[in-house]
Amino acid sequence: MCYDRGGLESRKEHRPDDRAVDMAAAIGVELLTDIRQRGGALFGDRRYGHVFVYHNGTQSYYGVRAFRASLRV
């Protein structure tokens, strides 16, 4: 998935099926957008029993990455 419509539209090929913005809305969480407002995106990757956090452009996507969100209860 890409982060948002801007990230999706910037992909010239291999466009993903979903966007983090839409997925977050569907599950009822609020995306953390501080980095997005600066043109990038943070993402997490769980490997080797650890969670790694990186930054990249919003057009980048990989099947194992996630997005940061806030859930208010």
MDTraj code that builds the backbone (N, CA, C; nanometers):
import mdtraj as md
import numpy as np

residues = "MET CYS TYR ASP ARG GLY GLY LEU GLU SER ARG LYS GLU HIS ARG PRO ASP ASP ARG ALA VAL ASP MET ALA ALA ALA ILE GLY VAL GLU LEU LEU THR ASP ILE ARG GLN ARG GLY GLY ALA LEU PHE GLY ASP ARG ARG TYR GLY HIS VAL PHE VAL TYR HIS ASN GLY THR GLN SER TYR TYR GLY VAL ARG ALA PHE ARG ALA SER LEU ARG VAL".split()
xyz = np.array([
    [0.0828, -0.1183, 0.0000],
    [0.0000, 0.0000, 0.0000],
    [0.0870, 0.1244, 0.0000],
    [0.0380, 0.2316, -0.0585],
    [0.1019, 0.3622, -0.0496],
    [0.0379, 0.4383, 0.0657],
    [0.0971, 0.5500, 0.1012],
    [0.0459, 0.6271, 0.2140],
    [-0.0865, 0.6952, 0.1802],
    [-0.0909, 0.7710, 0.0736],
    [-0.2111, 0.8477, 0.0400],
    [-0.2245, 0.8586, -0.1114],
    [-0.3247, 0.9334, -0.1579],
    [-0.3471, 0.9466, -0.3011],
    [-0.2260, 1.0083, -0.3709],
    [-0.1622, 1.1064, -0.3088],
    [-0.0435, 1.1678, -0.3691],
    [0.0670, 1.0662, -0.3913],
    [0.0888, 0.9797, -0.2930],
    [0.1886, 0.8744, -0.3068],
    [0.1507, 0.7752, -0.4144],
    [0.0234, 0.7405, -0.4199],
    [-0.0251, 0.6456, -0.5203],
    [-0.0112, 0.7024, -0.6605],
    [-0.0508, 0.8271, -0.6787],
    [-0.0456, 0.8882, -0.8111],
    [0.0970, 0.9128, -0.8589],
    [0.1922, 0.9225, -0.7676],
    [0.3308, 0.9442, -0.8086],
    [0.3967, 0.8161, -0.8594],
    [0.3333, 0.7010, -0.8366],
    [0.3861, 0.5743, -0.8874],
    [0.3591, 0.5643, -1.0369],
    [0.4613, 0.5433, -1.1138],
    [0.4443, 0.5303, -1.2588],
    [0.4034, 0.3880, -1.2966],
    [0.4446, 0.2894, -1.2171],
    [0.4095, 0.1503, -1.2451],
    [0.4005, 0.0734, -1.1138],
    [0.3451, -0.0446, -1.1192],
    [0.3308, -0.1315, -1.0023],
    [0.2552, -0.0636, -0.8885],
    [0.1451, -0.0003, -0.9228],
    [0.0654, 0.0672, -0.8204],
    [0.0035, -0.0349, -0.7251],
    [0.0087, -0.0075, -0.5959],
    [-0.0502, -0.0994, -0.4988],
    [-0.2020, -0.0900, -0.4984],
    [-0.2662, -0.1835, -0.4317],
    [-0.4119, -0.1898, -0.4289],
    [-0.4759, -0.0984, -0.3253],
    [-0.4015, -0.0572, -0.2246],
    [-0.4633, 0.0168, -0.1142],
    [-0.3725, 0.1292, -0.0674],
    [-0.4302, 0.2187, 0.0127],
    [-0.3566, 0.3310, 0.0707],
    [-0.3701, 0.3248, 0.2213],
    [-0.2673, 0.3655, 0.2926],
    [-0.2699, 0.3662, 0.4392],
    [-0.3814, 0.4557, 0.4908],
    [-0.4062, 0.5666, 0.4244],
    [-0.5123, 0.6590, 0.4648],
    [-0.6471, 0.5865, 0.4667],
    [-0.6746, 0.5107, 0.3622],
    [-0.8014, 0.4381, 0.3536],
    [-0.8084, 0.3245, 0.4546],
    [-0.6983, 0.2527, 0.4718],
    [-0.6969, 0.1414, 0.5660],
    [-0.7161, 0.1911, 0.7100],
    [-0.6520, 0.3014, 0.7451],
    [-0.6664, 0.3577, 0.8793],
    [-0.8113, 0.3992, 0.9046],
    [-0.8734, 0.4609, 0.8064],
    [-1.0140, 0.5007, 0.8210],
    [-1.1035, 0.3783, 0.8393],
    [-1.0740, 0.2715, 0.7669],
    [-1.1554, 0.1507, 0.7754],
    [-1.1469, 0.0838, 0.9125],
    [-1.0306, 0.0924, 0.9780],
    [-1.0167, 0.0285, 1.1089],
    [-1.0348, 0.1256, 1.2248],
    [-1.0596, 0.2538, 1.1929],
    [-1.0934, 0.3514, 1.2954],
    [-0.9767, 0.4090, 1.3732],
    [-0.8611, 0.4243, 1.3091],
    [-0.7469, 0.4867, 1.3750],
    [-0.7092, 0.6147, 1.3016],
    [-0.6337, 0.6993, 1.3690],
    [-0.5897, 0.8266, 1.3112],
    [-0.4421, 0.8153, 1.2747],
    [-0.4091, 0.8415, 1.1485],
    [-0.2695, 0.8367, 1.1062],
    [-0.1906, 0.9502, 1.1703],
    [-0.0666, 0.9232, 1.2022],
    [0.0237, 1.0272, 1.2509],
    [0.0878, 1.0911, 1.1281],
    [0.0638, 1.2197, 1.1096],
    [0.0959, 1.2847, 0.9814],
    [0.2089, 1.3857, 0.9889],
    [0.2829, 1.3925, 1.1001],
    [0.3863, 1.4952, 1.1131],
    [0.4914, 1.4874, 1.0033],
    [0.5365, 1.3684, 0.9698],
    [0.6384, 1.3536, 0.8658],
    [0.5773, 1.3719, 0.7272],
    [0.4541, 1.3290, 0.7074],
    [0.3872, 1.3416, 0.5764],
    [0.3752, 1.4878, 0.5368],
    [0.3505, 1.5739, 0.6318],
    [0.3376, 1.7166, 0.6017],
    [0.4683, 1.7745, 0.5487],
    [0.5776, 1.7044, 0.5701],
    [0.7081, 1.7487, 0.5202],
    [0.7485, 1.6762, 0.3925],
    [0.6578, 1.5933, 0.3383],
    [0.6823, 1.5276, 0.2107],
    [0.7319, 1.3845, 0.2188],
    [0.7423, 1.3300, 0.3384],
    [0.7913, 1.1934, 0.3532],
    [0.6919, 1.1069, 0.4272],
    [0.7357, 0.9883, 0.4636],
    [0.6511, 0.8964, 0.5387],
    [0.7401, 0.8066, 0.6239],
    [0.6963, 0.7799, 0.7452],
    [0.7637, 0.6827, 0.8307],
    [0.6957, 0.5491, 0.8137],
    [0.7699, 0.4425, 0.8279],
    [0.7095, 0.3099, 0.8200],
    [0.7845, 0.2153, 0.9103],
    [0.7198, 0.1101, 0.9478],
    [0.7799, 0.0089, 1.0333],
    [0.7964, -0.1218, 0.9587],
    [0.8926, -0.1997, 1.0013],
    [0.9223, -0.3282, 0.9384],
    [0.9624, -0.4242, 1.0498],
    [0.8930, -0.5357, 1.0638],
    [0.9270, -0.6342, 1.1664],
    [1.0071, -0.7475, 1.1025],
    [1.1318, -0.7601, 1.1470],
    [1.2208, -0.8660, 1.0992],
    [1.3126, -0.9083, 1.2135],
    [1.3529, -1.0332, 1.2100],
    [1.4500, -1.0848, 1.3059],
    [1.4058, -1.0659, 1.4511],
    [1.2734, -1.0648, 1.4730],
    [1.2219, -1.0489, 1.6080],
    [1.2269, -0.9063, 1.6603],
    [1.2475, -0.8094, 1.5730],
    [1.2555, -0.6683, 1.6117],
    [1.1713, -0.5835, 1.5171],
    [1.1327, -0.4658, 1.5624],
    [1.0623, -0.3708, 1.4781],
    [1.1587, -0.2571, 1.4451],
    [1.1772, -0.2327, 1.3166],
    [1.2637, -0.1252, 1.2688],
    [1.1749, -0.0128, 1.2153],
    [1.2142, 0.1117, 1.2388],
    [1.1393, 0.2265, 1.1894],
    [1.2297, 0.3040, 1.0946],
    [1.1754, 0.3385, 0.9787],
    [1.2505, 0.4066, 0.8733],
    [1.1688, 0.5254, 0.8212],
    [1.2289, 0.5976, 0.7287],
    [1.1552, 0.7014, 0.6565],
    [1.1824, 0.6826, 0.5080],
    [1.0880, 0.7280, 0.4288],
    [1.0996, 0.7146, 0.2845],
    [0.9997, 0.8089, 0.2205],
    [0.9986, 0.8140, 0.0900],
    [0.8972, 0.8915, 0.0197],
    [0.7637, 0.8192, 0.0235],
    [0.6558, 0.8911, 0.0088],
    [0.5238, 0.8298, 0.0181],
    [0.4919, 0.7396, -0.0994],
    [0.5669, 0.7505, -0.2097],
    [0.5394, 0.6649, -0.3242],
    [0.5977, 0.5247, -0.3053],
    [0.6860, 0.5078, -0.2094],
    [0.7473, 0.3777, -0.1858],
    [0.6526, 0.2865, -0.1096],
    [0.6574, 0.1588, -0.1425],
    [0.5758, 0.0635, -0.0688],
    [0.6375, -0.0748, -0.0793],
    [0.6154, -0.1529, 0.0231],
    [0.6581, -0.2920, 0.0269],
    [0.5538, -0.3680, 0.1065],
    [0.5349, -0.4937, 0.0779],
    [0.4316, -0.5727, 0.1411],
    [0.4467, -0.5906, 0.2907],
    [0.5678, -0.5756, 0.3452],
    [0.5887, -0.6009, 0.4874],
    [0.5881, -0.4744, 0.5718],
    [0.5659, -0.3611, 0.5140],
    [0.5720, -0.2363, 0.5896],
    [0.4366, -0.1963, 0.6444],
    [0.4382, -0.1096, 0.7426],
    [0.3166, -0.0690, 0.8103],
    [0.3126, 0.0823, 0.8220],
    [0.2096, 0.1341, 0.8846],
    [0.1993, 0.2774, 0.9069],
    [0.1790, 0.3047, 1.0556],
    [0.2091, 0.4290, 1.0967],
    [0.1918, 0.4672, 1.2371],
    [0.0553, 0.5315, 1.2524],
    [-0.0115, 0.4951, 1.3615],
    [-0.1447, 0.5478, 1.3859],
    [-0.1689, 0.5629, 1.5355],
    [-0.2717, 0.6370, 1.5669],
    [-0.3119, 0.6585, 1.7053],
    [-0.4541, 0.6078, 1.7232],
    [-0.4754, 0.5347, 1.8306],
    [-0.6100, 0.4848, 1.8634],
    [-0.6503, 0.5465, 1.9965],
    [-0.7596, 0.6195, 1.9961],
    [-0.8100, 0.6825, 2.1198],
    [-0.9247, 0.5994, 2.1745],
    [-0.9137, 0.5651, 2.2996],
    [-1.0210, 0.4856, 2.3631],
    [-1.0828, 0.5632, 2.4783],
])
top = md.Topology()
chain = top.add_chain()
for i, resn in enumerate(residues, 1):
    res = top.add_residue(resn, chain, resSeq=i)
    for name in ("N", "CA", "C"):
        top.add_atom(name, md.element.get_by_symbol(name[0]), res)
traj = md.Trajectory(xyz[None], top)
